[in-house]
Amino acid sequence: MFGAVLFAVFANYLIVSNSGKYIREDKVCGAIIVPGARVFSDGKISAVYRMRLDKAVLIYRQGKAGRIIVSADNRKSHNFET
C-alpha cells in the first residue's frame, strides 16, 4: 500500500513539475471544450461538472476564449461521462 501511495505522489510531482512549459496563461483561444459529467434526474449537476463549468466560465470572462462548448451524452438510460 505504501508503495502505491509513494508512486502516486511521485507521479503527480513529475506531472506538475514538467507541465508548466505546456500551459500558457496568457494565450487566447477560440473556444473552451468542457467534457460532460453526471447530471442527476432532478437536473442538478455533479460536483465534477460544476468545477469544470466554473473554470470554463472564469476563463471565458477573462477574455481568453470566445465561446464555451459543452459536450454531453444525451442518453436517457445512463448518465455516462463523455
FENKA-V935993 format. One line per field, one symbol per residue. phi: phi as a letter, one per 20 degrees, with the letter a starting at -180 (. if undefined). burial: b if it has 16 or more other ideal C-beta (glycine too) atoms within 10 Angstrom, else e. Layout:
# FENKA-V935993
phi->???
burial->???
This chain:
# FENKA-V935993
phi->.fffffffffffgffffdegfeddfefdcfbdddffbgdffenfdffffgfffffffgffffmebebdddeadefeecdefc
burial->eeeeeeeeeeeeeeeeeeeeeeeeeeeeeeebebebbeeeeeeeeeeebeebbeebeebeeeeebeeeeeeeeeeeeeeeee
